[in-house]
């Protein structure tokens, strides 16, 4: 059984992944900023006698990351699997989102994962063994207007993962990228004020069509959502399979959107932003994807 360190385990994908690996009797170290808030995870650990240890760790803080990883190494001796799951989402057009918020998104989604990788890699490299799983998103492959800095951070993590896989291959360390579509998870509301509570930004009016259509996509997909458990299963498969791949899509919407993007020229994709009604936009997307993902 493997020793698995997972970030961002208070809710959603991280919670489901911690429980999934523990129920398979792997030794799980579930990291989160505030362990006292992990009521659902703590209850499951107690009820099912699961092999899970909570670790206080903030991926945005160098010292916290090092302390957390050192604590796992002190208790377990080594780490077989690192699952970088911690992440935040912010919507909005590139022009309208303040740079401070953009930096927050990259701090968690990109630099947080890199901090964890740099802290864990030395012992994996010394043992010539280990797997690093980075949970990105379909948004790391398909750039949707008004999903700006979230997409950018996930594109960045995709690139880092692909080159990291090459760099550590010689040390028998594998890298896997998990790319969920729209998942039933609190990520789009956790850790932020509702958009209507934010100070009014006059720039928002210029990009309202894009944000509205992005929300239409999410709302439609959440009517029959992919559950976090499906992502947890994909992560475990990526870790345990004898025929590993670099990338794993999760969710039918992810497969449809990626296929549609791959069959669309860059110029056609840019043309999605031309002035049109929502009805025209949805019809265009339906023809492109072969299914209506918006209505």
Secondary structure, 3 states (H helix, E strand, C coil): CCEEEECCCCCHHHHHHHHHHHHCCCEEEEEECCHHHCHHHHHHHHHHCCCEEEEECCCCCHHHHHHHHHHHHHHHCCCCEEEECCCCCCCECCCCCCHHHHHHHHHHHHHHHHHHHHHHHHHHHHHCCEEEEEECCHHHCCCCCCEHHHHHHHHHHHHHHHHHHHHHHHHCEEEEEEEECCECCHHHCCCCCCHHHCCCCHHHHHHHHHHHHHHHHHHHHHHHCECHHHHHHHHHHHHHCCCCCCEEEECHHHHHHHHHHHCCCHHHHHHHHCCCCHHHHHHHHHHHHCCCCCC
